[in-house]
Amino acid sequence: MHVRTSAALLLIVATLAACSNTIPAINARPAQYYEKKVKFVGRIDRTQTLTGETLLEIADADAHRILVRTDQPVEVAVGDWVKVKGILVAEGKVGGKVIPDLVVADTIDKTRAPLLRNLF
């Protein structure tokens, strides 16, 4: 009986982990995700507001970072945890400069910090 419970718990954890991408997975093999929708959760470390666009540096609990660009106004601040949904592009322009491996965000929503931050 204990084996069944452990197996069921492991299956649930694996399923939940597979529901979204992680920042380290995207950074490790960005070519695998180019021009595909990605979604991940992270904490805002830095923001840069430019004319008509905002550049965010998002980090996970282990400080793995990724850059996110949005054309929409964002109501989040440094230190907030957010869920990002968007498309990873090989190169994107921000303020007239080309930035590699950039997520062009469709949505950026506030969320809570992960319960098990350092599990995966």
N, C-alpha and C positions, 0 to 999 in steps of 0.2 A: 504494500500500500504506500509506503514511504517513497518508493522508486517512482510510482505513478505521479505522486504529487510533485516530486522534484522535476520529473520530465515535463509535466504540464506547466510548471512555473518557468522552466527554461524556455519552453516554446513561446510562452507569452512575452517574456523579456526579449527574445530574439525577434518576434514579430513587431513589437513596439520600436525596437532599435532600427528595424528596416523601413519604418514608415517615412522617414525623412533622411535627407543627406546630412553628413556632418562636415564641418569646416575642414578638419584634417583630411577627410576622404576627397573632398573637392580639390584641396591644395596639392595632394599627392599625385593625382592623375587628372589634371584639369581638362586635357584633351578628350577624356571620356565624357565630360559633361558639357562641352561647347555646344552652344545653340540648343540646349535642352533646359527644361524647367527644373529648377532646384528649389528646395525649401529647407531652411535650417533655423535654429534658435541660437541666439548669441546676445552678448552684452555690448552696448555701444561704448567704445573706448574714445573715439574722436569724431568730430563732425567738422565739415567745412562747407559753409553755405556760399554759393556763387549765384550769379544772376540766373534765375530760373531753374536751378538745380542744386542738389545737396549731395555731398560725398560723405559716406559714413564708413568708419572702420569698425567692423564687428568682430568680437572675440568670443570664443567659447570659454568654459570654466578653466581650461588648461592654457589659455592665452594663445590659441591658434587663431590667426587673424585672416580676414578677407575684406575686400573693399566692395562697397555697394553704392550705386548711383541711383538717384530717384529724381524725377521731374516734378513730383507731387510735393506739396508742403507736408512736412512731418511734424508731428506733435510729440516728439520724444526728446530726451536729454541724455547727456553722457551719464553712463551708469545704469540706464534702463535696459531691461531684458526685452528683446523683440523677436518676433517670428517674421522671417523674410521669405517671400516667394518671388521668384524672378527667373531670368534667363542668364546663364553664364556666357559671356562673350570673350573671344580671344583678345580683342582690343576694343576699348571704348574711349570716347573723347569726353573729357571733363575740363571745362574752362579752357578749351583750346589745346589741351595737352593729351597725348595718347597714353592710356594706362592699360597694361596687360592684365588679363584674367580678372575681369570686372563683372560683377553681377548687376544687371539692369533690373531694378526692382519693379514688380507689378504692385505688390502690397508690402507694407511694413506695419505690423501691428504690435502693440504692447502686449507682453505676456509675463508670466511669473518665471522666476528662476527655476531651473530643473530641480526636481526633488533629489535625484541621485546624480549630482554634478560630475563626480569623478568616476562613475561606474564604467563608462565606455571611453 
